[in-house]
Amino acid sequence: MFEEESFIIKEKSCIVTSNKNIEYKIIFSIYDNDNINLTVYTTKLIPSKKFVLSCTLDELIKNRFFKLFINADEVFRELETKIENCSIVEETNIIYLDIPIGLNVINDIILEIKQLERNKDDIIKELNSEINNLKNNNNQLQTNLKNIENKFKITKEELESKVKELEFKLKEKEKEENVFEMNKSYIIKDIEKKRILKKWISENGKIKNINLLYRATEDGDSSKSFFNKCGNKGATISLIKTKKNRIFGGFTNAEWTDKKGSIKLYDKTAFLFSLDTMEKFKILKPELSIGCIPNECLLIYGNNCDGAGLYIYDNCFKNGGNENHETKVYDMPSDYYLTGENKFEIEEIEVYQIIFE
């Protein structure tokens, strides 16, 4: 580049787009002998076009702007930030660097840089280098793809097995949701409360299914409607909601029956519960688990004469005298009321049939 041996002491590079929308890299260098070099070459064209301006400070000061400087280091300090904002104007074998200097009294610096003549061997060498780079990149890409394929490789049999396993789990989940979540309930929406209720019921056997038998707001609040829907259906669980938003109920394995007269039914698995306090109350006197009095009552847990736990009358929506007595039939504390009070008004009743495996 220069006849005498010299070394770069400062260098600045930047990327600039020309007036023809071609991207160039500019390398601005100064040497220990005050020589200056500007190399500009295309970054995305293969083979690249290269333009070079190499000169001494004496040659550079022919431009009137550079007469202000006494050495190349001063030129570098002045131009190292400004060159980033320069414009490149392309001609056939020349480019012009238009460098803004920010002084109103002096025009921008215009540097003319000629294209470097390149021989055939240099161009071939560059093309071969680019081809080798592409090959290396392609090989790396192929390696990455193989690694990804190996990571996720699975045989057809393994895939089918996984699908069957997932289908089975999904069916089991759907079955559990349908059986245990009581999706039709207007009274319980909280999933955790449904799970607790399921746990209490499951203590009497593995649940196969749960069916809604009766809803008072839809089927009627008379004892006749209740026994038509719930009579002789096996194990059931009742959910009751008062107008004061108390939620409670009872479970029994004994069948509700509409036979005439007051009937006391035996069930050692019966229990009452509160979903407000999440408490379960076991049966103490199995021979008095539930009572059936058609045309007078819908539900009796316990027995009125012997200390009933719950006593819900015929036409329960209109009858505000539904009763919750202190009971000796179920294991509840003295002066404890599931409803919070002795007499209560009902907003909804739901009865579900429990089918055990």
N, C-alpha and C positions, 0 to 999 in steps of 0.2 A: 504493500500500500504506500509506504514511504520508503525512501532510499535508506535512511539510517534506521537502526533498530530503535523502537520506542515502545512504551507501555501505557496501557489505558489506566488513567488515575481516577476518572469519573465517568459514569455512564447513566443514561436515562432512556427508558423505553416506554412506548405507549401505543395504543391501537387507535387508528383514525380511519373513517370511511370517506372515500373520494366523492367527487361530483358525479361519478358514474356508478356510485353505490358499490364500489369494490373496497374490501377491507385491506388496509395496509398496516404493517407494524413499522414503527419508526424507532431507530436506535441512534441516540445522540451521544457521541463519545468525545472526550478530550484526552490528549496524551501528555506525557511528561515533558515533551519538547514543544508544547504550545500548539501542536497540530490539532486540527478539528476534523471529525468524521461524522457524516450523516448517512446512514444506510436505511433505505425504505424498500420493503418488499411485500408482495402479496401473501396473505396467510392461507387462502383457501383455493388458490389456483395451482394446478399441477400440470407442467412445471411452473414454478413461480417466476414472476417478473421482479427483477432487482434493480434498484436505482441507487447510485452512490455519489456522494459529494465529499471529496477529501481535499483539504486545503490547509495552508498555514494561516496564522492570524494576519500576516501582512497581506495575503490574498483576500482574506475576508473583509478587511477594512476598506476595500474598494466600495463596499456598500456603505453609504454615508452613516447609517445607524451604528455600525460597529466601530466607527472612528472614536466613539466615546470610551472604548475599552482599551486597556493597556496589556492585557494578557488573556489567554484562553479561559482561565478559571473564572474571570469576571463574566465572560460571554456565557459560560455554563450556568452560573448563578442567575443570570438574567433570563435565560431561555428555558431552564429546566421545568418551570411550571407553565410557561406560556405555550410551549410546544404541544402540550396536551390539547389545547384549544385551536390548533391550527387547522387550516383547510387544505385539501389536496386537489389540485386541478390537473387533469391528465391531458397530455397531448400524445402524439404518435410514439416518440421515443424519449419523451421528457415529462417530468412532473414538476409542478410548482408548489412549493410550500408557502402558504400565505399565513404568516405568524402575527397575530395581533399583539401590539406592544402597549396599547392603552394610553398613548400620548397623542393629544389632538393636533399638535404641531408637526408630527412626523407620521408619514404613512406607515401601514403595516410592512413588515419585512417580507420581501418576496425572494425566495431562494429557488434557483433553477437547478434541478438535479437530473442528470442524464442517466438513461438506462444502461446498465452494465451489459456489455456484449458477452454472451456466454457461448462457449464452444459445445460441440455436440457431445463430447465425453461427459462434460459437467451435467448436461441435461439428462443424459442416460443414467448417470450415477444417481441423480435425484429421483428419477422415476423408479429405478430399482429399489432405492431406499423406501420409497412410499409403498411400493408393492410388498416389500418385506414387512413393513409396519401393518399393512392391511392383513397379510397372512397371519402375523402374530396375534393381531386383534381377533381375527376370525377363529384361530385355534383356541384362544382364551375363551371366546364366546361359546364355542362347541364344548369345551371342558365344563364351563358353567352350566350349560344346558344338560349335559350328561349327569352332572352332580344333582341337579334339580330333579331329573327324571328318576335317578336312583333313589333319591330321598322319598319320592312319592310313588315309587313303583309298587304295584299291587297286582296280584294275579286275579284272573276272572273268578276263580273259586273263592278267594279271600274276599273279593268285593261282594259276591253274592251272599257269603256268610255274614258279612257286616250288615248288609241290607236286611237280611232276615232277622238278625239280632235287633236292629233298630226298630223294625216293624213290630216285633214281639213286645219290646219295651213300650212302644207307642200304644199298642192295644191294651197292655196291662195298665198303662197310665190312664187311658181313656176309660177303661173299666173301673179303675179306682175313683176317677173323677165322677163318673155316672153314679156309682154306688154310694160313695161317702160324702160327696160335696153337697147333696141335697139342693141341686141347682134350681129346683122349682120353688124353693121356700121363699115366702114373702116375709117371714119372721126373722130368719138368721141369714145374714149376708157375710159376716165375718168368717174367713176361712179357718182361723185358729179355733174358734168356738166349734165349728163343724168337726174339726179333727179331734177335739176333746170329747165331743159327743160320740163320735165313732169309736174312740178308745173305750169309753164306758160301755157301749153296746157290745163291743168285741170281747169283753170279758166273759160273755155268755156263749161264745162260739164264733167261728169264722163267718163273716157276712158274705153272702152270695149276691144279694140284691136288696134295694130299698125302693118301695113303691109308695107314691102319694095316694092315700085312700080318701082323705076327707079334708076339705077346707071350708070352714063355716061361712065365710063371706060369699062363697060360690055355691055351696051345696045346701045351705040353710042352717039355722041355729037351733033346730028342734031335735029332741032326742030321737024322733023317728028317722030323720035324715042321717043322724050319726050312726044308729044301729043298722040302717040299710047299707051304709057304705063300709062300716068297720066291723059289723057282727061276724063272728066265726072266721076271722082272718089270721088267727095265730098271733105271734108276737107283734107288738106295736110299740111305737114311741109317740107321745103326744107333745106338741109344742104349743104353748099358750102365751099370748102377749096381752097385757092389760092396757087400758087407755092411759095409764101413767108410765108406759114403756117398760114395765117389768117383764122379763122373759124367763119362763120356767117350764116344767113339765114332768112327765113320768114315763117309765118303761115297764112293760109287763110281758111275760111269756104266756099269761093266761088269756083266754079269748073273751072278748066282750060278747055278751049274749042278751037277747031281748026276751028271754023267758019271763013269764009273769012273776011278780013278787020281788022282794029284795033278795039279792043273791050275793053271797060273799065268796070270792074265789081265792084259791090257794096258789101262791107263787113265791117260792123262796128266792127268785132272781130279781124281783121287782125293786125299783128304786125311784126316788124323786130327785130332781136336780134344779139348780138355779144357774142360769147362764149369765146372770149379773155378777154373782160372787164366785162363779165357776166351782160350785160345790155339789157333791153327790151324796145322797142320804139313803143308806141301805135299809132294807126291810127288817123289822124286828119281830113282827107277827105275820108270818107267811100266810096264815089262814084268813087274814083280813086284807090281803094285798090290794084288791080292787072290789068295787061294788057295782052292780047293775040294777037300776030301777027304771025301766022303760016308761015313757010318758011323764016322768018326773025329773030325771037327771040324765045329762049326757055322760059325764065322767065323775067317778068317785074313786079316789086313791085312798084306801083305808076304809073305815066304816063310821058313819056319823055317830052311831050310838057308842062306839068303842074308841072315839077320838080320831075322826077323819083328818087326813092331811089336806085333801082338796075335795070340794063339793061344788060341781058346776051344774046349774039347773037347766031344765028345758027352757027354750027361747032365751038363751043366755045373754043375747045382746040387749034385750028389753029388760031383763031381770038383773037389777044392780045388786042383788043380794047373794051373789056367788060367794062362797065362804072358804076361807083358809084357816082351819082350826089348829090349835096346838095339838100335836099328835103323839101318841105312844106307840103307833103302828110302825112309823119310820123313825130312823135315828137322827132326829132333829133336836136342837137345843130347846129348852123351855122358852116360851114366849117368842119363838122364831116364826116368822111368816115369809113364805116364798114370795108373796105379793107385796110385802111391806106393810100390810094391814089385814084386818080380819075379813072385811068385805071388800069386793073389788068389781070393777066393770071390765068387760072383755072387748078387745079390739079384733083379735083373730085367734082361731084355733086351727092347727094342722095336725093330722094323724098320719103316720107312715107305717106301712107294713114292713117288718124286718124278716127277710128270708135267710136262714142260716144254711151253710153247706152241710 
